[in-house]
Amino acid sequence: MRRTRMPVVVAALLAGTLGLAACGPAPWNDAAQGTPVPSATRTAPIPAPVSNDLSSGSTERELVAGAVSATINYWSTLSMDKWTASALKPVSLSMVTTVTPDDGQKVFLQKATMVAVPGNAATSFEPLAPQIDQSSVTPGYLVLAPYSYSQTFNVGDVPDAATFVTIQFTYDYLVQTTPTSAEYAKQTASDTLTIAIAAAPDAQ
């Protein structure tokens, strides 16, 4: 009698089918079945650093107002990490001038004014009250080299949201028209410093 082998082949096919079923869905079917694909991790934008003209401790500026050239040094006796919103923040300056042409006439500082304007990356706040050093002598403080002018202004409380303060200086000079004249020409120079506001210790 002739025997058939077909049952053996069928049994093998059934075993292969069961084996695939036991292994779960094929990896290439994940996308079709809606398996979520991990997205890239999102990070918050890093805020831009705040510029600070006194980051090195001091800065020197050269200003020109007509015939007057002024060299001004600025610094603070309060370290920058203590320039918090509520601190009393001193800004000191020292100034000396020259005049061109130098025919022997003198240069006097009649008035120095400081206005501090706090702000952050999004807005500017109300300026603080101006601080003015008006000369108590006539026609003013002699600032022609080698004589110099020194003063300290103070920046008071600023809003907690402020990350910097812009300090605007205005200097009004009187220049003799001639070395022996009692007549003067007025010249005005202005300057601006940006100083970072440090976070309060309990906010760090």
Steps between C-alpha positions, in 0.01 A plus 500: 500500500627859414509741798447876467721763676258793478397498869862554599533807275174646632613446856826686430317795350266519798792494741670787314182707509455446873865589560459837326183573692674433829777748417259798477468754216796556272703815572424645158130509589544749793453810289192362334345419839553855632785425743616844624847605392694690771535869412809711559524641850405869513709731716416852616692774317804627687462872580760728345762621749454855629777739401683667786735795446645451849550124474878548526461737795537829311484657157651808335326723247616781272237768434518800268283812531608774263850611601488290818632143522423314822655180634269337753558192715198319650499233771293370791613423853221239517592168337284404202354192672349735761335730245157365592169676437463622859865592569635854504728484197777764482658618176815708536671705232813705452533754218771715346478710183714662235407778257594541133651734402661555837554875518498511878123515551349295783225235498242482779239236578180685573275198560507120500173306477431128537174324406460124555249306287439136605387245244508142374498333159128569455446850639637817659366615835448852629829689546614573853510859621792694344804568717669834433829644615466872433819698553495703821761739360492733201558429216538132596747233608836535327555176308782594263801270542671461741188587703234232516144445617385200707151405612291201610137455400271229635247278325218414740228234491397369159215258414566134582441415133787725387807318371707811427505874551598755237673799658495821299750776583489858377786745552466875446828687448586868484806593294665840516487673164850640570745442788405831666133515399204496735290362213446128454381257235281213618570146379307185595619139493299187577588140579318175577593196706312170514544303821349158572271445799597193700241255629431523873663218701163343591400499132806316377 
